[in-house]
């Protein structure tokens, strides 16, 4: 989250506290609008933990390939 807070600060001239509030407000808004399984990933993205998300996406895409006649990759 620190990276996006700094980006908001740089682009808007807001203080760190104000920028953090903006990021938290927007993240909360987005999480409220998304289905729970996806909304739960917002905190992972903001914390910079992209490994789990990439693994889950790869697993899902592999499963979709199996549905269309391709081989399912584990």
C-alpha positions in Angstrom: 0.0 0.0 0.0 2.9 2.3 0.7 3.8 2.5 -3.0 0.3 3.6 -4.0 0.1 6.1 -1.1 3.4 7.7 -2.2 2.1 7.8 -5.8 -1.1 9.6 -4.7 1.1 12.0 -2.6 3.3 12.8 -5.6 0.5 13.3 -8.1 -1.8 15.3 -5.8 0.4 17.1 -3.3 -1.6 15.6 -0.4 0.0 14.8 2.9 0.8 11.1 3.6 -2.1 10.9 6.0 -4.5 12.3 3.4 -3.2 10.1 0.7 -3.5 7.0 2.9 -7.1 8.0 3.6 -7.8 8.3 -0.1 -6.3 4.9 -0.9 -8.2 3.2 2.0 -11.4 4.8 0.9 -11.0 3.8 -2.8 -9.9 0.3 -1.8 -13.0 -0.1 0.5 -15.3 1.2 -2.3 -13.8 -1.3 -4.8 -14.1 -4.2 -2.3 -17.7 -3.4 -1.7 -18.5 -3.6 -5.4 -16.7 -6.8 -6.2 -17.7 -10.4 -5.5 -16.1 -11.6 -2.2 -13.5 -14.0 -3.7 -12.1 -11.1 -5.8 -12.7 -8.4 -3.1 -10.5 -10.4 -0.7 -7.6 -10.1 -3.1 -7.6 -6.3 -2.9 -5.7 -6.3 0.4 -3.1 -8.7 -1.1 -2.6 -6.4 -4.1 -2.2 -3.4 -1.9 0.3 -5.1 0.4 2.4 -6.1 -2.7 1.7 -9.9 -2.2 1.1 -10.7 -5.9 2.5 -14.3 -5.7 -0.7 -15.8 -4.3 -2.9 -14.0 -6.8 -0.7 -15.1 -9.7 -0.8 -18.7 -8.5 -4.6 -18.6 -8.2 -5.0 -17.1 -11.6 -2.8 -19.7 -13.2 -4.8 -22.5 -11.5 -8.1 -21.0 -12.7 -6.9 -20.6 -16.2 -5.5 -24.1 -16.3 -9.0 -25.3 -15.2 -10.6 -23.3 -18.0 -8.3 -24.9 -20.6 -9.6 -28.3 -19.4 -13.1 -27.2 -20.0 -12.3 -26.4 -23.7 -10.5 -29.6 -24.4 -7.0 -28.5 -23.4 -4.9 -30.2 -20.8 -5.4 -29.1 -17.2 -2.1 -27.8 -15.8 -1.5 -28.1 -12.0 
